[in-house]
């Protein structure tokens, strides 16, 4: 009976260590995003990487306050390696209030220490780029 308890304990420990290692592979960081001029909280950047599926990364931002996008406007995420993800209304003239932005990253997983930017192009592709917030992945 004692041998059975030891084997069960070892098996439980192996299963626990295996699942925690898998979780570490998948989740690779987050960043608190703050406005560049006021340092006010804008949102939280999250990144989820899956090494089991060839380094596919999903990135997103959960905004503290909704942001309105309309017409040809867009909101995008950039990292040190360039454009990671962007979104805009589905049709010209549509508008909506965005509370979260995200999807599959175009640059893959971004390492700890990467500076991320949340930007807006309020007038569309030809207009100026406005930095809404920035943060460092930890």
N, C-alpha and C positions, 0 to 999 in steps of 0.2 A: 504494500500500500504506500509506503514511504517513497519508493522509487517512482511510482506513478505520479505522486505530487510534485516531485522534482522535475520530471519530464514535462509535466503540464506547465510548471512555472517557467522553465526554459523556453518552451514553445510560445507561451504568452509574451515573454520578453522579446523574443525574436520577431514576433508579429508586430509588437509595439514599435520596436526600432525600425523595422522595415517600413511601416506606414509613415513614421515621422520623417524618414529620409526621403520618401516619395513626396511628402508635402513640401520639404525644403527645395526639391527640384522644381516644383511647380510655381511656387510663389517667390518672386525675386525682388520685391521691394515696393516701396511707396514713397510719396513725397507730399508734403504740405505745400500747397500753392498759395502764394501771397501776391498782392498787387505790388508792382514795382515802386510806385511813388509813396503809397500809404502804409505798406506792409500789412494791410488788412487781409484776413483770411478770405480766399476765393473758393477753394475747393481742395479735394484730396485726389492725387494721382495714384492709381494702382496699376500694377503690372502682374500678369499671370503667364508664366512660361511653362511649356510642357516639353521636357527633353525627350520624352517618349515618342513625340510626334515630329521629330526633326526640327527642334528649336522654333516652333511656332509660338508667337507671343501675342497676347491680347492686352491692350492698354485701355485705360478709361479714366475719366475724371468725374467725380461726384461733386457737384457744385453746391456751395452754401446757399446761394440765391439763384433763381432761374435767370437765364439770359435769353433775350428775344432775338431770333434770327429770322430774316424775311428776305424775299426777293432773291438776289444773287449772292447774298452774304454767306459766309462760311465761318466755321470754328475749327481749328486744327491744333494738333499736338506735335511739337518738334522736340527732338533730343539732340545731343552732340553730333550724332551721325546723320541728321536731317529729318525730313518729314516722316512722322510715324503714323498719323491718322487724321482724317478730316471729315467733316460732315456739313451739309447744307440742306435747305428745303428741297423736297423732291421735285417741285415744279416752280417755275418763275411765278411770282405773285403769291405763293404760299407763305405762311408765317407760322411760327410756333415758339413756344417757350421751352427751352432746353434745361433739364435739371441734371442730366448725365450725358456724357459724350464718350464714345468708345467703340472699339472693334479690333480687328486683326492688325497688328503693327506691321508697317511696311519695312521697318529696319530690324525686326526681330527683337530679341531680348536686349534691354539696355542695362549695363552693369551699374553697380552701386557707385555713387559719385557723379553720375550723369546729370547734367542740368537739363530740366524739361521746361518747355514754354507752352502756355496755353495762349493762342493768338486768335484774333478775329480779323476778317476781311469784310468790313461792314458794307462796302460798295461792290463786292464781287472780285473776280480775279484781277481786274485792272486797277483796283483801288489800293489804298494804303494798307499796310499791315499794322495792327494795333496789338501790342503785348498786353494781355489781360492779367497774366500771373506767371510766376516762375517758382521753381523749387528744385531741390537736389534729391535724387533717389537714395534712400537709405535702406 
